[in-house]
Amino acid sequence: QAGSTPCCRLRPLPIRKPRGRRRYWAGRWGCGWRRPACWGARMSAMNIFRLCGDMLHVASIMLLLYKLHKNKSCIGISCRTQEIYAIVFLLRYVDLCWSFISVYNSVMKSMFIISTFYLVWIMRRQPPVATTYDREKDNFKYELYLLPGAAVLGVLTAHDFTFPEIMWTTSIWLESVAIVPQLVLLQQMREVENLTSDFVGAMGGYRVFYLVNWIYRYMDDGHIRWVGWIGGIVQTLLYLDFFYYYLRSKVSGSKLNLSSEQAIV
C-alpha cells in the first residue's frame, strides 16, 4: 500500500559516497547522505497519542517544580528517581549533538534534560528545599540494582551494535524501572500530598499514552520495536497498583492514603 510505504523508498535518491561521520549516518538511516523531504516526518512520527504523552510528561515536571517552589519542600519526592531520568535523557537524547529532526523535537528533548537536572539540583543543593530531602528514606540503590541490568540488556538487545543504538536501548530499559525508587518511597509514607500523587499519576499517564502510541503506529504502518514495547509494558505494570489507590482517592476527594496493607510495590 502506497500510504504505508516510506516515501524515500518510492523515490530512490542518488547516493553519494559519504565520508567519515557522514558514512555512519548514511548507513544508519539507509537513505544515503542526502535525506528525503519526509525524513523529519518519519522520525518524529507524531500522532495524538504521542502528543498527549508528551504533554502529560511536561505537566508532571511542571507539577513537581510548582510543588518544590510553593511548599519549599521535597518531602515524598524521590531525588533518586529524578537522577535515573537524568541518565535516561542523556543517553537517549545525545543525538542532539549531531541530528536535527524538528524544532518541536529539539525543544522537548532539551527541556527534559535541563528541567530534570534542575530538579535534582534543587533537591540536593538549594535550600530550603534541600534541607527537607530525606536521604535515609530515599535510599534505593539504583546504581546497584537497576543500572547494571539496563546496561547489559542495552548491549544484548540493541537493534544495531553501534554506540548511539546501545545508548538508546539502554535508556529504554532504564526508564522502564525509573519509577521504582519513587514507589518505594511512597510505600514508606502513610499519607501522600495531592501534588505528589498528581505528579506520579501524570508520569504514569505519560507512559500509558506512549504505549498506545506504539500500538497505533503498528496498526498504521507496521512500525514495531520490541524493546520499546516490552519496556513500556513493564513500566505500565509498575504503575497499576498506584493507579488503583490514586483513582480511589480522587473519587473520594481525599488524599492518597496508604496503610501498611496497601503496598504499592
Order of alpha helices (4+ residues) and beta strands (2+ residues): alpha-alpha-alpha-alpha-alpha-alpha-alpha-alpha-alpha-alpha-beta-alpha-alpha-beta
